[in-house]
Amino acid sequence: MLRVVESMAANYIQDKMMYFRVGLTVFILLVSYLLITGHWLLVTATPIFSFLPLGNLLTWLALVSLNLLILSLIKKPSKARYFIYPSLSFAILWVPVSVLLTGNFKNNFSSETLISFETWLLLTGCSILISMMTLLSYYMLKVLRYWKQKKAA
């Protein structure tokens, strides 16, 4: 009886994790679409923080969601999880770092802050690149292990 309950609990957790992953993926794709198309919603002020544009809030949440999605996809004992932590740290600190580099909450760079813009662009790009490369390398190593096991059998 205990094994049946444990099995049911494990299935329930797996189903919830699948919904979590699908939800994060849909959110990331939606925000990516809005950013690529330059949708008018991105410049709208957020209802709670009128000084912060909705685009900044959505981008911040998408960066954090991307890292959380990758963490949920990578299995626990893998060393690849350690590569995602710097990216997750920067994703969490993206809004404060952006405000420090621009000097305003709207992330409007002026001609005097060109070096800050390049720094901001580099850090944002590296955060995304580290996340995607970690996921790609994790799955490539997984495929190579599968082929190695299949060849050995």
N, CA and C of each residue as an Amber inpcrd file, in Angstrom:
protein
   459
   0.8130000  -1.1880000   0.0000000   0.0000000   0.0000000   0.0000000
   0.8620000   1.2590000   0.0000000   1.9560000   1.2120000   0.7670000
   2.8450000   2.3600000   0.8590000   3.4900000   2.6610000  -0.4990000
   3.8530000   1.6070000  -1.2330000   4.4590000   1.8080000  -2.5560000
   3.4770000   2.4400000  -3.5280000   2.2200000   2.0970000  -3.4140000
   1.2000000   2.6850000  -4.2830000   1.0690000   4.1820000  -3.9900000
   1.0550000   4.5360000  -2.7210000   0.9540000   5.9420000  -2.3330000
   2.1940000   6.7160000  -2.7960000   3.3790000   6.1070000  -2.6310000
   4.6080000   6.7550000  -3.0780000   4.6030000   6.9500000  -4.5900000
   4.1190000   5.9580000  -5.3170000   4.0390000   6.0510000  -6.7640000
   3.0630000   7.1450000  -7.1890000   1.9310000   7.2140000  -6.5070000
   0.9440000   8.2530000  -6.8200000   1.5110000   9.6410000  -6.5290000
   2.2280000   9.7790000  -5.4320000   2.8240000  11.0680000  -5.0820000
   3.8850000  11.4620000  -6.1050000   4.6980000  10.5060000  -6.5430000
   5.7270000  10.7970000  -7.5310000   5.0960000  11.2190000  -8.8590000
   4.0360000  10.5400000  -9.2690000   3.3370000  10.9090000 -10.5090000
   2.7200000  12.2980000 -10.4020000   2.1580000  12.6120000  -9.2460000
   1.5500000  13.9200000  -9.0230000   2.6020000  15.0290000  -9.1330000
   3.7680000  14.7910000  -8.5290000   4.8440000  15.7810000  -8.5730000
   5.3580000  15.9370000 -10.0070000   5.4810000  14.8190000 -10.7460000
   5.9250000  14.8950000 -12.1320000   4.9420000  15.6840000 -12.9810000
   3.6410000  15.4640000 -12.7670000   2.6310000  16.2080000 -13.5200000
   2.7080000  17.6970000 -13.2180000   2.8680000  18.0470000 -11.9430000
   2.9760000  19.4610000 -11.5630000   4.2260000  20.0790000 -12.1560000
   5.3340000  19.3420000 -12.1850000   6.5750000  19.8510000 -12.7540000
   6.4170000  20.0700000 -14.2560000   5.6720000  19.1690000 -14.9280000
   5.4410000  19.3440000 -16.3540000   4.6410000  20.6160000 -16.6090000
   3.5950000  20.8710000 -15.8170000   2.8110000  22.0880000 -15.9630000
   3.6630000  23.3260000 -15.6960000   4.5340000  23.2400000 -14.7060000
   5.4420000  24.3350000 -14.3800000   6.3510000  24.6440000 -15.5700000
   6.9360000  23.5930000 -16.1710000   7.8280000  23.7740000 -17.3120000
   7.0940000  24.3290000 -18.5260000   5.9090000  23.8120000 -18.7840000
   5.1290000  24.3040000 -19.9280000   4.7510000  25.7660000 -19.7080000
   4.3510000  26.1050000 -18.4970000   3.9880000  27.4840000 -18.1860000
   5.1630000  28.4360000 -18.3660000   6.3490000  28.0350000 -17.8810000
   7.5350000  28.8720000 -18.0510000   7.8950000  29.0270000 -19.5240000
   7.7920000  27.9400000 -20.2810000   8.1090000  27.9900000 -21.7070000
   7.1670000  28.9280000 -22.4450000   5.8750000  28.8200000 -22.1770000
   4.8950000  29.6970000 -22.8280000   5.1670000  31.1540000 -22.4630000
   5.4620000  31.4280000 -21.2020000   5.7530000  32.7900000 -20.7640000
   6.9920000  33.3450000 -21.4600000   8.0530000  32.5480000 -21.5380000
   9.2920000  32.9850000 -22.1820000   9.0470000  33.2650000 -23.6620000
   8.2990000  32.3960000 -24.3270000   7.9990000  32.6040000 -25.7470000
   7.1370000  33.8480000 -25.9660000   6.1850000  34.0800000 -25.0790000
   5.3280000  35.2600000 -25.1850000   6.1400000  36.5420000 -25.0170000
   6.9870000  36.5790000 -24.0080000   7.8200000  37.7680000 -23.7780000
   8.7950000  37.9460000 -24.9380000   9.3610000  36.8640000 -25.4430000
  10.2680000  36.9560000 -26.5930000   9.5490000  37.5500000 -27.8000000
   8.3280000  37.1090000 -28.0390000   7.5360000  37.6570000 -29.1480000
   7.3020000  39.1580000 -28.9610000   6.9310000  39.5580000 -27.7480000
   6.6930000  40.9780000 -27.4800000   7.9680000  41.7960000 -27.6810000
   9.1060000  41.2710000 -27.2480000  10.3710000  41.9890000 -27.4020000
  10.8000000  42.0750000 -28.8630000  10.6350000  40.9960000 -29.6030000
  11.0450000  40.9810000 -31.0090000  10.1830000  41.9270000 -31.8410000
   8.8850000  41.9400000 -31.5570000   7.9830000  42.7920000 -32.3400000
   7.9540000  44.2290000 -31.8400000   8.5090000  44.5060000 -30.6800000
   8.4880000  45.8630000 -30.1350000   7.0760000  46.3060000 -29.7930000
   6.3210000  45.4440000 -29.1890000   4.9180000  45.6980000 -28.8760000
   4.7580000  46.9350000 -27.9950000   3.6410000  47.6260000 -28.1730000
   3.3840000  48.8640000 -27.4210000   3.2170000  48.6200000 -25.9250000
   2.8730000  47.4150000 -25.5250000   2.7300000  47.1120000 -24.0970000
   4.0390000  47.2560000 -23.3340000   5.1500000  47.1090000 -24.0260000
   6.4510000  47.1480000 -23.3650000   6.7690000  48.5070000 -22.7580000
   6.2310000  49.5690000 -23.3080000   6.5080000  50.9110000 -22.7850000
   5.4380000  51.3910000 -21.8120000   4.4140000  50.5870000 -21.5980000
   3.3580000  50.9260000 -20.6570000   3.8820000  50.8140000 -19.2290000
   3.4800000  51.7300000 -18.3790000   3.8950000  51.6750000 -16.9700000
   3.2080000  50.5040000 -16.2820000   3.9290000  49.8710000 -15.3700000
   3.3350000  48.7680000 -14.6200000   2.3050000  49.3260000 -13.6400000
   1.2580000  48.5650000 -13.3600000   0.2170000  49.0580000 -12.4610000
   0.7170000  49.3380000 -11.0390000   1.6370000  48.5070000 -10.5460000
   2.0930000  48.6600000  -9.1630000   3.1980000  49.7060000  -9.0650000
   4.1950000  49.5880000  -9.9560000   5.3240000  50.5160000  -9.9600000
   5.2150000  51.3880000 -11.2030000   4.6300000  52.5530000 -11.0760000
   4.3960000  53.3980000 -12.2440000   5.6880000  53.8970000 -12.8760000
   6.8020000  53.8540000 -12.1590000   8.0900000  54.3100000 -12.6910000
   8.7930000  53.2460000 -13.5100000   8.3190000  51.9970000 -13.4740000
   8.9790000  50.8820000 -14.1560000   8.1440000  50.4400000 -15.3580000
   8.7000000  50.5130000 -16.5800000   7.9500000  50.0510000 -17.7520000
   7.6760000  48.5460000 -17.6880000   6.5600000  48.1490000 -18.2510000
   6.1650000  46.7420000 -18.2510000   7.1930000  45.8780000 -18.9740000
   7.8300000  46.4230000 -20.0130000   8.8460000  45.6660000 -20.7520000
  10.0230000  45.2640000 -19.8840000  10.4460000  46.1550000 -18.9930000
  11.5520000  45.8240000 -18.0930000  11.1510000  44.7310000 -17.1200000
   9.9540000  44.8340000 -16.5830000   9.4720000  43.8180000 -15.6520000
   9.3240000  42.4650000 -16.3430000   8.7380000  42.4570000 -17.5460000
   8.5620000  41.1990000 -18.2780000   9.9060000  40.5840000 -18.6750000
  10.8470000  41.4270000 -19.0980000  12.1680000  40.9230000 -19.4690000
  12.8680000  40.3110000 -18.2640000  12.7680000  40.9870000 -17.1490000
  13.3770000  40.4760000 -15.9180000  12.7730000  39.1260000 -15.5380000
  11.4530000  39.0360000 -15.5550000  10.7930000  37.7770000 -15.2140000
  11.1220000  36.6800000 -16.2260000  11.2770000  37.0360000 -17.4960000
  11.6250000  36.0370000 -18.5140000  13.0510000  35.5280000 -18.3180000
  13.9810000  36.4170000 -17.9480000  15.3550000  35.9700000 -17.6790000
  15.3990000  35.0060000 -16.5000000  14.6750000  35.3310000 -15.4510000
  14.6230000  34.4390000 -14.2830000  13.9190000  33.1380000 -14.6620000
  12.8370000  33.2250000 -15.4300000  12.0890000  32.0300000 -15.8410000
  12.9360000  31.1070000 -16.7020000  13.7350000  31.6800000 -17.5930000
  14.6080000  30.8620000 -18.4380000  15.5690000  30.0410000 -17.5880000
  16.1610000  30.6790000 -16.6090000  17.0990000  29.9650000 -15.7350000
  16.3920000  28.9310000 -14.8670000  15.2070000  29.2530000 -14.3710000
  14.4510000  28.2800000 -13.5790000  14.0180000  27.0940000 -14.4310000
  13.6450000  27.3500000 -15.6690000  13.2660000  26.2720000 -16.5770000
  14.4490000  25.3360000 -16.8120000  15.6110000  25.8990000 -17.0500000
  16.7900000  25.0690000 -17.2860000  17.1730000  24.2950000 -16.0250000
  17.0640000  24.9410000 -14.8720000  17.3380000  24.2180000 -13.6180000
  16.3740000  23.0570000 -13.4200000  15.1200000  23.2320000 -13.8110000
  14.1500000  22.1530000 -13.6380000  14.3620000  21.0320000 -14.6540000
  14.9830000  21.3440000 -15.7890000  15.2260000  20.3140000 -16.8070000
  16.4730000  19.4900000 -16.5190000  17.4500000  20.0960000 -15.8740000
  18.6960000  19.3910000 -15.5820000  18.5240000  18.5770000 -14.3070000
  18.8740000  17.3180000 -14.3890000  18.7140000  16.4240000 -13.2400000
  19.6710000  16.8060000 -12.1190000  19.3000000  16.4560000 -10.9050000
  20.0170000  16.8900000  -9.6980000  21.5150000  16.5670000  -9.6750000
  21.9510000  15.3160000  -9.9380000  23.3690000  15.0250000  -9.7380000
  24.2960000  15.6370000 -10.7940000  23.7680000  16.2750000 -11.8090000
  24.5960000  16.7810000 -12.8880000  25.4230000  17.9920000 -12.4630000
  26.6560000  18.0360000 -12.9470000  27.5250000  19.1830000 -12.6720000
  27.1270000  20.3890000 -13.5170000  26.3290000  20.1520000 -14.5390000
  25.8920000  21.2480000 -15.4100000  25.0470000  22.2720000 -14.6500000
  24.4170000  21.8390000 -13.5670000  23.5990000  22.7690000 -12.7750000
  24.4380000  23.9080000 -12.2090000  25.7200000  23.6610000 -11.9390000
  26.5690000  24.6970000 -11.3500000  26.8800000  25.8300000 -12.3290000
  26.7930000  25.5390000 -13.6230000  27.0510000  26.5790000 -14.6140000
  25.8850000  27.5560000 -14.7290000  24.7120000  27.1270000 -14.3170000
  23.5390000  27.9740000 -14.4680000  23.4140000  28.9790000 -13.3190000
  24.0610000  28.7120000 -12.2000000  23.9270000  29.5960000 -11.0360000
  24.4270000  31.0240000 -11.2790000  25.5710000  31.2320000 -11.9600000
  25.9550000  32.6270000 -12.2420000  24.9250000  33.3450000 -13.1090000
  24.3730000  32.6280000 -14.0760000  23.3630000  33.2230000 -14.9400000
  22.0880000  33.5440000 -14.1620000  21.6990000  32.6510000 -13.2730000
  20.5170000  32.8960000 -12.4410000  20.7560000  34.0870000 -11.5160000
  21.9520000  34.1930000 -10.9800000  22.2750000  35.3190000 -10.1030000
  22.1570000  36.6410000 -10.8510000  22.7090000  36.6870000 -12.0630000
  22.5960000  37.9230000 -12.8200000  21.1530000  38.2030000 -13.2260000
  20.4070000  37.1470000 -13.5660000  19.0060000  37.3540000 -13.9500000
  18.2220000  37.9810000 -12.7900000  18.5040000  37.5290000 -11.5950000
  17.8150000  38.0880000 -10.4270000  18.2250000  39.5440000 -10.2170000
  19.4890000  39.8440000 -10.4590000  20.0040000  41.2050000 -10.2480000
  19.9040000  42.0910000 -11.4910000  19.2070000  41.6360000 -12.5390000
  19.1670000  42.3560000 -13.8020000  18.5710000  43.7620000 -13.6610000
  17.4540000  43.9040000 -12.9770000  16.8330000  45.2270000 -12.8290000
  17.7250000  46.1690000 -12.0160000  18.2230000  45.7690000 -10.8390000
  19.0880000  46.6980000 -10.1150000  20.3550000  47.0810000 -10.8820000
  20.9810000  46.1180000 -11.5680000  22.1790000  46.4190000 -12.3470000
  21.8330000  47.3550000 -13.5010000  20.7010000  47.1270000 -14.1520000
  20.2730000  47.9860000 -15.2500000  20.0330000  49.4120000 -14.7760000
  19.4020000  49.5550000 -13.6290000  19.1510000  50.8840000 -13.0750000
  20.4680000  51.5750000 -12.7210000  21.4090000  50.8290000 -12.1610000
  22.7090000  51.4180000 -11.8240000  23.4720000  51.8620000 -13.0710000
  23.3840000  51.0840000 -14.1410000  24.1140000  51.4290000 -15.3590000
  23.4730000  52.5840000 -16.1200000  22.1440000  52.6600000 -16.1050000
  21.4710000  53.7210000 -16.8590000  21.2230000  54.9670000 -16.0330000
  21.0250000  54.7890000 -14.7550000  20.6980000  55.9300000 -13.9110000
  19.2170000  56.2320000 -13.8800000  18.3930000  55.3820000 -14.5260000
  16.9400000  55.5640000 -14.4980000  16.2620000  54.2040000 -14.6010000
  14.9720000  54.1780000 -14.2830000  14.2330000  52.9100000 -14.2730000
  13.7560000  52.4860000 -15.6570000  13.8180000  53.3740000 -16.6180000
  13.3200000  53.0520000 -17.9580000  14.3850000  52.4450000 -18.8570000
  15.6020000  52.3010000 -18.3420000  16.7330000  51.7760000 -19.1120000
  17.0030000  52.5970000 -20.3690000  16.8650000  53.8960000 -20.2600000
  17.1940000  54.7930000 -21.3660000  18.6440000  55.2060000 -21.2300000
  19.4420000  54.7910000 -22.1870000  20.8590000  55.1450000 -22.1720000
  21.0510000  56.4530000 -22.9110000  21.8920000  57.3280000 -22.3890000
  22.2110000  58.5870000 -23.0570000  23.5700000  58.4500000 -23.7420000
  23.9600000  59.4800000 -24.4600000  25.2430000  59.4230000 -25.1690000
  26.4190000  59.3440000 -24.1950000  26.2430000  59.8300000 -22.9680000
  27.3170000  59.7620000 -21.9870000  27.4730000  58.3660000 -21.3980000
  26.4660000  57.5390000 -21.5450000  26.5000000  56.2090000 -20.9330000
  26.6890000  55.1100000 -21.9770000  27.4220000  55.3960000 -23.0420000
  27.6390000  54.4050000 -24.0970000  28.3930000  53.1860000 -23.5770000
  29.3920000  53.4040000 -22.7310000  30.1320000  52.2790000 -22.1470000
  29.2120000  51.4650000 -21.2520000  28.3410000  52.1400000 -20.5200000
  27.3720000  51.4370000 -19.6770000  26.4330000  50.5960000 -20.5250000
  26.0310000  51.1140000 -21.6960000  25.1470000  50.3610000 -22.5820000
  25.8320000  49.0970000 -23.0700000  27.0940000  49.2300000 -23.4670000
  27.8290000  48.0550000 -23.9400000  27.9990000  47.0350000 -22.8150000
  28.2530000  47.5220000 -21.6150000  28.3760000  46.6220000 -20.4580000
  27.0570000  45.9260000 -20.1900000  25.9650000  46.6770000 -20.2130000
  24.6330000  46.1280000 -19.9740000  24.2830000  45.0920000 -21.0340000
  24.5770000  45.3980000 -22.2910000  24.2880000  44.4750000 -23.3840000
  25.1110000  43.1990000 -23.2480000  26.3680000  43.3380000 -22.8660000
  27.2380000  42.1800000 -22.6740000  26.7350000  41.2900000 -21.5310000
  26.3900000  41.8990000 -20.4100000  25.9220000  41.1150000 -19.2680000
  24.5810000  40.4310000 -19.5520000  23.6800000  41.1400000 -20.2170000
  22.3880000  40.5370000 -20.5590000  22.5730000  39.3860000 -21.5440000
  23.3940000  39.6080000 -22.5640000  23.6560000  38.5570000 -23.5500000
  24.3510000  37.3550000 -22.9490000  25.3150000  37.6130000 -22.0690000
  26.0290000  36.5050000 -21.4100000  25.0910000  35.6870000 -20.5380000
  24.1720000  36.3460000 -19.8710000  23.2160000  35.6260000 -19.0370000
  22.3940000  34.6460000 -19.8720000  21.9210000  35.1150000 -21.0080000
  21.1210000  34.2490000 -21.8850000  22.0080000  33.1770000 -22.5130000
  23.1960000  33.5700000 -22.9620000  24.0960000  32.6310000 -23.6180000
  24.5430000  31.5200000 -22.6740000  24.8860000  31.8570000 -21.4440000
  25.2960000  30.8420000 -20.4650000  24.1580000  29.8520000 -20.2300000
  22.9510000  30.3700000 -20.1100000  21.7950000  29.4940000 -19.8910000
  21.6060000  28.5260000 -21.0500000  21.6120000  29.0590000 -22.2590000
  21.3570000  28.2130000 -23.4220000  22.5020000  27.2290000 -23.6690000
  23.7420000  27.6610000 -23.4820000  24.8810000  26.7680000 -23.6880000
  24.9110000  25.6640000 -22.6330000  24.5110000  25.9830000 -21.4130000
  24.4530000  24.9580000 -20.3690000  23.4260000  23.8930000 -20.7380000
  22.2610000  24.3350000 -21.1830000  21.2160000  23.3790000 -21.5730000
  21.6610000  22.5460000 -22.7680000  22.2370000  23.1940000 -23.7610000
  22.6880000  22.4860000 -24.9540000  23.7780000  21.4730000 -24.6250000
  24.7690000  21.8770000 -23.8350000  25.8470000  20.9500000 -23.4860000
  25.3390000  19.7920000 -22.6310000  24.3900000  20.0640000 -21.7360000
  23.8200000  18.9990000 -20.9010000  23.1720000  17.9260000 -21.7790000
  22.3510000  18.3680000 -22.7340000  21.6740000  17.3810000 -23.5770000
  22.6210000  16.7160000 -24.5730000  23.6510000  17.4300000 -25.0200000
  24.6280000  16.7910000 -25.9020000  25.3830000  15.6930000 -25.1610000
  25.7870000  15.9710000 -23.9160000  26.4650000  14.9470000 -23.1220000
  25.5360000  13.7720000 -22.8250000  24.2760000  14.0590000 -22.6300000
  23.3040000  12.9920000 -22.3790000  23.1800000  12.0750000 -23.6040000
  23.1430000  12.6590000 -24.7930000  23.0620000  11.8780000 -26.0270000
  24.3400000  11.0640000 -26.2190000  25.4930000  11.6810000 -25.9520000
  26.7580000  10.9510000 -26.0920000  26.8350000   9.7740000 -25.1280000
  26.3740000   9.9550000 -23.8940000  26.3490000   8.8420000 -22.9330000
  25.4270000   7.7270000 -23.4110000  24.2810000   8.1060000 -23.9840000
  23.3380000   7.1160000 -24.4930000  23.9740000   6.3200000 -25.6230000
  24.6450000   6.9990000 -26.5560000  25.3110000   6.3040000 -27.6550000
  26.4270000   5.4030000 -27.1430000  27.1600000   5.8790000 -26.1410000
  28.2550000   5.0780000 -25.5850000  27.7180000   3.8170000 -24.9270000
  26.6220000   3.9410000 -24.1700000  26.0020000   2.7740000 -23.5370000
  25.4510000   1.8160000 -24.5710000  24.8480000   2.3630000 -25.6150000
  24.2750000   1.5210000 -26.6630000  25.3770000   0.7830000 -27.4310000
  26.5080000   1.4760000 -27.6410000  27.6230000   0.8480000 -28.3400000
  28.2570000  -0.2410000 -27.4840000  28.3180000  -0.0490000 -26.1680000
  28.9150000  -1.0100000 -25.2710000  28.0340000  -2.2560000 -25.1100000
  26.7360000  -2.1070000 -25.2920000  25.8220000  -3.2320000 -25.1050000
  25.7980000  -4.1860000 -26.2590000
